[in-house]
Every structure is written in C-alpha cells, then in structure tokens.
Amino acid sequence: SIERLTRKEGALKLGPTLDQVTESPLQLQLIQAIPRSRTMDLIVQKATELGTISIQPITCSRSFRPSTSVVARKWISRWQKIASEASNQSGRARVPRIEPIVPFEQILEFEKSTTVGYVFWERNQDLPFRNLTQDSEIEIKLLIGPEGGLTESEVDLARAAGWSCVSLGSRILRCETAALVALTLIQHHWGDLG
C-alpha cells in the first residue's frame, strides 16, 4: 500500500505475502500461425489462462499477415494487453510475453537439449498424443497452424528440424480449439491441471 507520495518520492508498505502458486511448473510456449483477429484474441486470452509463458505469432502460407510493420506492432500491442488482462483475471503472477511476428521458417530451429517441439497436425497418423512423454524441466514449444492448417511441406520442414508431429485425435479441430486442447492436454499430463 502507498504510505506517502510526493512529486519527488513515495513510500510503500509491503503487505502479507501470498503463498498460492498460480504459475505452471511447465515452460510452455505457444507458437500460433495468425488466424483472423478475433480468433487470435481468444487464443491469446485462453492460452494465458492455461499457463503459457510466451506466445509467438507466426506467418505461414495460409495465415493472415499484417499489411505493414505499423499494423504488426498494433496487433502485438493489442495481444499483449489481452494477455495482461487475462493474467489479472486468472490470478497469475506473470504475464506471458507476446513475441514479434516472424515467418514460419524462423521458429523451426531450437536447442534440442533444453527444448522439445510438438507440431499439431490434423493429417498426422504416426504418433498419437497420448503416447508422448515429457520432462517438466524442459521448455515445450507447441506449434499450431492457422485456419486451413499447415501445409504438408511446412510439416515436413518442421519434422526435418526435429519437431515431433502429433495428433489431437480423429476430428479436425478449428485452430483456436486445437491450441486450447493442446495446452490443456499438456498441462493435464505434465503440468498443474492433472
């Protein structure tokens, strides 16, 4: 609480500490190909509530793209505000970072000794999600495509860079549903929702 406030200085008094832990033990980064504006707003809000530490918007062949760098900065600012509001609402101690928009190819490489990457693709049949294992100390990158999904060549590039391609089941999910289901399942299996 504020004890004293003048034009040049102020004094604060610390209150009781809160023992409740609201942050996930997982280091989750959502990498989301940009869908329509309101859809991305929803994804940012719900991903924040589900415990992501950062959200990386990307452009790919089927995603929306900002028309100028000014528009891109406005989108990032809007999403950061949504993340801040969602953090406050959900009682989080930390606001996820909204990273600058980058092309798909820039997110493919990662340090494999400290990070694991999962690309969720509706046409995958190789590795069902339920068979995955994860060490909670490792950063987890979750890649979700745009409306219309990732192309086969984009998925091939991700696989070649070391991403595990996984399925969320037999039904095709909308991009906002896929992001929320992926985050929820990861948090249920290895995080604080289990």
N, C-alpha and C positions, 0 to 999 in steps of 0.2 A: 504494500500500500504506500501511497505517497505521503510522507511526513511533512516535507517542506518543499516549496517550489518557488524560485525567484527567476528573474530573467537570466541570471548567470549560472545558477546551480540548483540542484534539487537533492533531496534526501529520500531514500526509500527504506521501508521497514519490511524485512522478509517475514512472510507468514509461515504456517506449517508446511512441511514438505508432503508431497503426495507419493504414497508408496505404490499406487496402482501402476502396473506396467501396461502400456497401451500399444507399444510397438512390437511388431512381429519379430521373432528371432531370425527370420529369413531376410536375406538381402535380395529382394525381388525388383527387377527392372522390367517394366512392360515396354516392349517395342511395338508400336502400333502404326500400321500404314494408315494414312489420313483418310477417314471417311467424310461424309457430309458434316457440316459444322455442328449441328445439334447432337448428332450421334457421337462425335468426339467429345463434346461437352459431357455427355452422360458417361462415357468411358473414363474420362479423367476423374469425374466425381466418384464413381463407384470403385475404380482402381485405388484411389486414395483411401477410401473407407476400408478396402480389403488389404491395405498394408504395403503397397509398393513404396520403394524408396525413391524411384525416379520413373518418369515416363518419357520415352524417346519417340517423338513423332517422325515418321519417315515417309518419303515418297517412293512409289514404285510404279510399275506400268499401269495399274488400274486404280491408283489412289488419286484423291484430289490434290491439287498443287496450288500453293499461293501464287497469285499473279505477279507480285513484286516482293522485294525484301521488306518493304513497309507493311504489307499485308501479313507476311510471315511473322514479323515482330508483334503485330496486333493479336494474331492468333495465339502466340506463345504467352503474351501478357494476359489474355483472357483465360487461357487454360491454367496459368499459374494462380490467378485469382480464384478460379473454381476449386483448384486443389487446396488453396489456403482455407476457403470456406468449408470444404468437406473435412479438412483436418480438424478445424474448430468444432464442427458439428459432431464428429465421431470421437472427440476427446483424445486425438493423437497428440503426442508431444513433438512431432516432427512433421513438417510439410514436405511432400515429395517435390523434387526438382522436375521442372518441365524443361527438357533439353531443347536446344535449337533443332529445327527441322533439317534433316540430312537425307541424301539419297540412300536407297536400299543398300547399295554396294558398300557404303561407308560403315555399316554396322556389322558386317559379316565377320570380321576378324576380332578375336578376343583371346585373352590369356587362358589357355585351357587348363593350366594347373590350379587356377583360382576361380574359374568361372565355367558354368555349363550353359549351353544354349539349347532351347527347345523351340522348334518351329511347328506350329499347329496348322495342319493342312487337311482339308476335308477329303481329299482323294488318297490319303495315306492308308495303307493296309499293312505295312511292315511291322509296326511297333505300337501296340495299343498302350494308351497312357497308364493303365493300371499296373503294368509290369515295370515301370520306372523306379529307380531308387535314387536317393539324393542325400548328400551330406549337408546339414544345415549351415555349416561354416562357409560353404561356397556360394558365391554370387550366382543368382539364377536369372538368366535372360529369357523372356518369353516373347516370341515373335508372332504377331497376329496380322493377318492380311487385311486388305480393305474390303469394301463391298465388291463382290465378284471374285474375291480370293486372290491368292498369289498365283502366278503362272507356274507352269511346270519348270521352266528354265530358271525362275527365281528360286524355287525349292531346290533344284539341282545345285545351284550356286551355294546355297546355304549348307546343304549336305557336304559339298566338297570342302567347305570352310570349317567343318567339324560340328555343325548343328545336328541334333537328333530330331528327326521328323516324327511327330507323334499325332495320334488321332484323338478326337474327343467323342468318338462314337460313330454310329452308322448314319446319323442325320446331319444334314448340312445346316450349320448354325450361322445366324447373322453375325457380322464382325463384332458388334457390341456384346452379343451373347457369348461368343467364343472367348473374348477377353475376360469376361466375368467368370465364366465356367472354369477356364484355365487357372485363373488366380485363386478361385475358391478351392479347386481340387488340390493345387499345390499347397495352399495353406492348411487344408484338411489333412493331407498326408504327412507334411513335414513341418508345418507352422503352428500357429496358435488357434486354429479352428478345429483341431482334431480332438 
